[in-house]
Amino acid sequence: QKDITEFCRRPPGVEGALNAYATYAPDDALVKYDTGDLLVIVPGRSVKVGDCVLVHVRYKMDEEPAIHLGRLMDRSPTSITLATDRPEPTQQKIPAEKLVSIHKVLNNRELFGL
């Protein structure tokens, strides 16, 4: 709880999710989000190809994980492929052993329980 900076109301779709959290978009890598937009996440929700995701990647063992916002384009036992829209469309392959976590960013239907 040391990283909590403020609280917000839970949307209806995540009212009962005890592990739900919100964070700010770390960048504007996806056209859908601007830097600082509020992202709502429930760890454990299934992630599928095409979802917007927040990924924590540890490139070096002695460093804090890097945080990436992107669209999951591919997932295999050995890697994931993350796409971004800005500054230009790119895809990045991330080895599975470097992944700390991958969480789905909930869309409006999920947030409002539709």
C-alpha positions as CSV (number, residue, x, y, z in Angstrom):
1,Q,0.0,0.0,0.0
2,K,3.0,2.3,0.1
3,D,2.5,3.1,-3.6
4,I,-1.1,4.4,-3.2
5,T,-1.3,8.1,-4.1
6,E,-5.1,8.5,-4.1
7,F,-8.4,6.7,-4.3
8,C,-11.2,6.7,-6.9
9,R,-14.7,5.2,-7.0
10,R,-15.0,1.7,-8.4
11,P,-17.0,1.4,-11.5
12,P,-20.0,-1.1,-11.3
13,G,-18.1,-3.8,-13.2
14,V,-15.4,-4.1,-10.6
15,E,-17.3,-3.4,-7.4
16,G,-16.7,-6.8,-6.0
17,A,-13.1,-7.3,-7.2
18,L,-11.0,-6.9,-4.1
19,N,-7.7,-6.8,-6.0
20,A,-8.8,-4.2,-8.6
21,Y,-6.6,-1.2,-9.0
22,A,-6.3,1.9,-11.1
23,T,-3.2,3.5,-12.4
24,Y,-2.3,6.3,-14.8
25,A,-1.3,5.5,-18.4
26,P,2.5,5.7,-18.4
27,D,2.6,7.1,-21.9
28,D,0.4,7.7,-25.0
29,A,1.7,4.7,-26.9
30,L,-1.9,3.7,-27.9
31,V,-4.2,6.1,-29.7
32,K,-6.9,5.0,-27.3
33,Y,-5.1,6.5,-24.2
34,D,-3.3,9.7,-23.4
35,T,-0.5,10.0,-20.8
36,G,-2.2,10.2,-17.4
37,D,-5.5,8.6,-18.4
38,L,-6.9,6.4,-15.7
39,L,-6.6,2.7,-16.4
40,V,-8.6,0.1,-14.4
41,I,-7.1,-3.3,-13.9
42,V,-8.2,-6.5,-12.2
43,P,-5.2,-8.9,-11.9
44,G,-6.3,-12.4,-12.9
45,R,-8.7,-11.4,-15.6
46,S,-8.0,-13.4,-18.7
47,V,-5.9,-11.7,-21.3
48,K,-6.3,-12.5,-25.0
49,V,-4.7,-11.4,-28.2
50,G,-6.1,-8.0,-29.2
51,D,-6.5,-6.7,-25.6
52,C,-5.0,-3.5,-24.3
53,V,-2.5,-4.6,-21.6
54,L,-0.2,-3.1,-19.0
55,V,3.0,-5.1,-18.9
56,H,5.8,-5.1,-16.3
57,V,9.1,-6.3,-17.8
58,R,12.3,-6.8,-15.9
59,Y,15.1,-6.3,-18.4
60,K,17.9,-6.6,-15.8
61,M,17.6,-8.4,-12.5
62,D,19.0,-5.5,-10.4
63,E,16.5,-3.0,-11.8
64,E,12.9,-2.2,-11.2
65,P,10.5,-3.5,-13.9
66,A,9.7,-1.3,-16.9
67,I,6.0,-0.6,-17.5
68,H,4.7,-0.8,-21.1
69,L,1.2,0.0,-22.3
70,G,0.2,-1.8,-25.6
71,R,-2.0,-4.1,-27.5
72,L,-1.3,-7.8,-27.2
73,M,-0.7,-9.1,-30.7
74,D,0.7,-12.6,-30.0
75,R,1.4,-14.8,-27.1
76,S,3.4,-18.0,-27.0
77,P,5.1,-20.0,-24.2
78,T,8.4,-18.2,-25.1
79,S,7.3,-14.6,-25.7
80,I,4.6,-12.0,-26.2
81,T,4.3,-9.4,-29.0
82,L,3.2,-6.0,-27.9
83,A,2.0,-3.3,-30.4
84,T,2.0,0.4,-30.0
85,D,0.5,3.1,-32.2
86,R,2.7,6.1,-31.3
87,P,5.0,7.7,-32.2
88,E,4.7,5.3,-35.1
89,P,3.2,1.8,-35.3
90,T,5.6,-0.7,-33.9
91,Q,5.7,-4.2,-32.5
92,Q,8.0,-5.4,-29.8
93,K,8.7,-9.0,-29.0
94,I,9.3,-9.6,-25.2
95,P,10.8,-12.9,-24.0
96,A,8.6,-14.7,-21.5
97,E,11.4,-15.0,-18.9
98,K,11.5,-11.2,-18.7
99,L,7.8,-10.8,-18.0
100,V,6.9,-9.9,-14.4
101,S,3.2,-9.4,-15.1
102,I,0.7,-8.8,-17.9
103,H,-2.7,-7.3,-16.9
104,K,-5.6,-6.5,-19.1
105,V,-6.8,-2.9,-19.2
106,L,-10.5,-3.1,-18.8
107,N,-12.7,-1.6,-21.5
108,N,-15.9,0.5,-20.9
109,R,-18.2,-2.6,-21.2
110,E,-16.3,-4.4,-18.5
111,L,-16.0,-1.3,-16.3
112,F,-19.8,-0.8,-16.4
113,G,-20.7,-4.4,-16.2
114,L,-22.4,-4.7,-19.6
